[in-house]
Amino acid sequence: MAFASFDDKRNSAPMAEINMVPLIDVMLVLLVIFIVTAPLLSHSVKLSLPKASTQVMAIKAEKIDLSIDAQGVRFWNGQPVSREEAVARFAAEGAKAVQPELLLRADQAVPYKAVAEALADASRAGLTRINFVTDPELAAPLAAPAASAP
């Protein structure tokens, strides 16, 4: 800070320093004003809000078990059905608000044509949740090919 002196030589030069005291005073006044007015800016209205449960009502989708045996015979939940009956049932299930989950079980010896027809019929009816059911293989390690002796 610049202090007054009785030296005449320095008296003619302009003061090169900024007096910070008035700036700090203004800043402190503004800070006090913001601290006082900030709680007044929140307009809260006293309400008695209703209480509601936050649990979602989970609607369980039913499951349809469509099995195809080695001869290509279709079984709807264990009951034998023809392809036409299966198409009609797919259409009825596809029209529901909550679509069921289709579990497709096909014998490994069944021709792929029967599986492809069942998939096409289900997708045409609007069913989108189609799962393939398989039997898990036993956890047997794969045998490495035997090295031939020279």
N, C-alpha and C positions, 0 to 999 in steps of 0.2 A: 504494500500500500504506500501511497505517497503521503508524506508528512510535510507540513508547511515548514519552510526554513527561511532564515533571514539572508540567504545568499541571493544577491541580485543577479548573478550570472544565469542561474537556472530558472529564474522567474519568467523569463520571456518564452521559454520552450513549452509547447503544449504537453499536457499530462498524457502519457502513453498507457496508463493502466485504467481498467474499468473498475468503478466502485461497486462492489458486490453486495454491500449491505442492503440497499433498497431492493435489489432483485431477490435476495433471500427473504426479505420481509413480505414481498408480494407473493412469493411461492408459499410461504407458511400460511398466509391469509387464505389463499386459494385452497390449500390442503384442509384447513379447518372448515371452510365452506362445503367442500365435497364430503367430508366426514359427517357433517351435520345433516346435509340434504340427502345422502344416499339412502338411509332408511325410509325417508318419506316418498321415494320414487316407486317403491313396491306397493301397488294397489292390490291388497288382498281383500277378498270378499269372504266373509264367514259363511260357509255352506255346510250342510249336513248331507254328505254324499251317501248314496245307498251302498250297501255291502254286497259283493258278488263273489261267487266262487271262481277261482282261476283254473280249475281242473277242466281239461278238455274231455269232451264226451267222445271217447274213441269207439267208433263203430267197427266191430269185427267183421271182416269180409269172410264170407263162407268159402269153403274149399270144395272144388269139384275134382274128383279123382277119375280121370279118363285113362283106362288101361287098354292096351292093344296086345293081344296074345300072338303067338307065332303064326297062327293061321289068318291073322288080320281081323279077328272078331273084336269089336269095340265093347267095352264095359264102362257104363256110367255109374260110378259109386258102387261097383260090384254087380250091377244089373246089366245083362247083355242088351245092346241096342244096335239098331241098324245105322248106316250112315245118315239116312234121311231123318231118323229120330234124333240123332246127335246134332244135326244142323238145326232142327227145330228147337232143341233145348239150348243150344248155343245162342240162338236169336233171343230166346226168352231171358236168358241170363245176361246177355249184353244190353238189354233194355233196362235193367235195374239201375237204380241211382248209385248204389255201391257195387262195383263190379266184383265178382268172385275171383278167387285165385284158382287157375286151372293147373292141376298137377298131372302131367302127362307121363305115363309109364308105358314104355314099349319094350316088348321082348326083343332080345338082341338078334333073333332069327327072323323077325318080321321084315318084310320088304319095306324099303324107305318110302315107297309110294303111299302106303297106308298112313305113315307118320306125317308126310307132307300134306296129304288130304286133310288130316285132322287139324294141322296147324293152319291151313288155308281156310277151313271152315270156321275155326275159332276167330281168326283175325277178320274175316268177312263179317262176322256177327258183332264185331266191336270189342272183343275181349283182348286186353293188352297185357294182362298179368299171367303169362304162361311160363311154367317151370317144368323142367325135365327132371324126373326122379330116376336115380340110378342106385345100384348097390355099390357100396364102397369096396374097393379091392383090398385084399389083405396087404398089410405093409411088408411085402416081401421085397428084398433088394433085387434089383435087376441083375441077372447073371451076366458077367463079362464074357465076351467070346474067348473060347479057349485058344491059347497060343499053340500054333502048330509047331511040332518039333521038326528040325531040319533033317 
